[in-house]
Amino acid sequence: MVDILIREAQTILTMDDDRRELTGADILVRGGVIAAVGQGIAAPGAQVIEARGCVVTPGLVNTHHHLYQTLTRAVPGGQDALLFGWLKTLYPIWARFGPEEMFVSAQIGLAELALSGCTLTSDHLYLYPNGSRLDDTIAAAREVGMRFHPTRGAMSIGESNGGLPPDALVEDEAAILKDCIRVIDAHHDAAEGSMCRVGVAPCSPFSVSRDLMREAALLARDKGVMLHTHLAENDEDIAYSEANFGCRPGQYAEDLGWTGPDVWHAHCVKLDGREIDLFARSRTGVAHCPCSNCRLGSGIAPVRAMRDAGVPVGLGVDGSASNDAGNLVAEARQAMLLQRVVNGADAMSAREALEIATRGGADVLGRPECGRIAPGKRADIAIWDVSGIEAAGSWDKAAVLLAGPTRVRDLIVEGRRIVADGRVTSFDLDAAIARQARLVQDLAL
């Protein structure tokens, strides 16, 4: 692997432990790791990437996604529905997916994330129709070159047993646990700098049993992998928990072993003060998905209160069926704006939102070697051209969430340049988009 020298960046937002911001500085990448950061670095023989007129940040980290949903954006009938109604509209379409749909949707979704500056993403795949497997999305991530944290999701309680999903999309719980073991053994790499770590992720309290939640936690800890699910997403979610479990979602999670630094929950829009304290004490992470929460009318998560209490918070774009986009830098801006709507204009700065999108997300996923630009950290780096119209007139070019591009110029993952001059280089994106269009046409028939 050739060394890379990123030279003379206008500003480097390191997000290191001191939150340093460097001007006119360089970054040397060697063997997938950041070797040096500073002015005037000499690196004979290195590939040079000129960064004049650019802001350089750590690669962004996406802590919650459903990549399979990239095939079902803006579906009629679900565009104006709340969570449960939206799901009921989409379930029959997703039931027609197979391995090709899973691979292509993941491929497109990952490319979209990469173009928005994302270098590490999780994914929550909780339905496996017609022979689909988690392996389909892992293959797509390998082709795109993205650092990947897929989670083996599941649904086990169908409509006939009082659950939300149709019976055709649920699985036997023993089979779920068996396949979790299979994918962990086949794909999980616990090493620092790993390109693929696998998590265990029953879908939600309204689609799996208490027993599966409990057994999944035991299995994950036996295997040394992380746990993920949806929690406290909207008022319907809270009402379901109180009616069926006799408690709020936070207590439900704690009772079943679903709190701790190896757990992160998606959404958490409706956490109350006691639940926030619980998550802070236990270091339980949260994937905040502001655009999806707005689209589904779920509400605004109490991110300011979570951060102030010490809850680890990252960002998630969520699925493209409930967001309609997979742009992580736009998600960071939305997170900032919503906290200002609720708590005032000084509630969250552009730099804090960017921190949540970088080192915040990396910490939630248990990856402290990512999300920072510092010697010894992984070479996951986003380069943003701030010389164009989006930042024209900006007095603070480093405030990229206030006035800056939403598409990255260059993206480096583990020392490999997978976006160059605004184009994905790792695979034929145009051909993949055409393939996706054919699949959407078939699904719409």
Phi, psi and omega in degrees: 000125182287145174294151177236133174245112172273116195247133170056051174296141177301313176214138170246116174269096192289328189054027174285185185297335178261002181052044182292146172238117186253142181248136178060039188249167183241161173227128175256127180249130181219122176061035178083004184234149174285118184268327182201151176222128179160186181274144170064037179288130176262132181213076180304132178087353181285151170287126184261129172246112180287131184238020175298139182074017182233149168259133180248131179231163167301153172302142180285157184236125181256117187262000178201125179206158166233089188298331181298338184283356179299341177276354186228057174278145170050044180286127177302143181095336179246359187289334186236026184256154169287175189309305187293318178295322177299314179299317181296331176289321187273330184310312182297329178288314181297333180295345180267358179291159171218190182304322181294316179299319180296316181294310185292317180297321177293318179302313180292316180298321179292321177296320178298317177299315181301317180293341176264012174095008183273132179245341180225126179223144167271169172211141181243099179254113188239009174221143190223064182284151167055042176086007178294150177218161176300332180303332181296318180284327177296320177297321178295317180297322178297320180292319181288328181095019182273143170287129197231140175230073179287150177236137180277094178278179181190153168230136184230351180243108180270183184302322183294342178249019176091005178272179182271318185286154174295152183302331182294342183256003179261161183236161173290136187293324177296322179292324178299309182297322178297318181287329173303314179298318181300310185289327176296311180297326183278327193232341186285129177236110184277355185294152172300136183082007179305142176269349180209117169239142184253139174242170178248130194210071170311142195299306188189163178299339181263011180224002175221165182274164173303318182299317180294318178302314182294314181293325179296320179296318178296317180297313182300318182288328175295324181270351180073036178241168184272164182242142182212144173198176173272146180206137171050049187282321180206185183295325177300319180298316179296315181298320179297317181296316181292322182286324187261334183242350179071023180201169175283163184301323180299316179293319177304313180297314182296317182298330185259009177086019184257041168227156180134169183291350177262015181234138167221139184248141178274141172084278179055036181296326189251022175298137175264182185299319180294322179291322175298317178298319178300312181295323179294314180297320186269355182061036176281132185272160179230134171260107182273126185237074190297319183293315178297318178299325176290313183302319181268004179066029185282332181124188182245119182295146182280062186295321179300314179295321178298310181298318181295328180279343181102015176287130175292124183233131170236180180251152174221139176279344185062185183286154181285353173279340179244356177243322183076359176213160177231048183257110189283328178290326174294326177296319180297319178297318180296321178300316178299313184294320182294322178294329176289323177302316185280319193242000180109163188294341180261013186287329180207127179274165176299323181290323177294318178298321177293324176298317177299323183284347183244270183293331178299311179294322178298319179293321178301322181273008179071033183236069181293348176279356179245169174079009179222152170251102181199150179306134181093344178277162181292147183275071174249104194223136176247134180243121186248123178280112181254021178266358184267192188293329183298327182252006181299127181088357180286131177277341182232087184298336180286345178276062189295339179280345176268314180214095182186172183289154174253009177230132185283149174278312180224146178223129180242129178235120180053038177079008179246135183272103183262348169230129178226127180052040174080009181234138176293131184253348189278340178202173183277094184293320181300318179294322179293322178296319178296321178295319178297319180300321178294319179295319178298319179299319179293319180293330183280350182292000000 
